[in-house]
Amino acid sequence: MTSPEPERPRVPPTETPPAEGSTSAGISHAEPRRAWGPVPLTLIMLVVALVAIGLLAMAVALMI
């Protein structure tokens, strides 16, 4: 029985390339922030609170 993928010819080992010399240098451009800032989080929490208050008000109005 043959394997579905034939064996590839082996590549002889060669010398590995030298490491980059400037990896310890700083970045050349500013990267954008990856976390949420305080203003967007505050606005989202405000919208969530308003929706929750509205739902509670509708539930109270239905009970009356």
Secondary structure, DSSP 4 states (H G I P E B T S, - for coil): ---SSPPPPPPPP-PPPPPPTTTTSPPSSPPPP-S--HHHHHHHHHHHHHHHHHHHHHHHHHH-
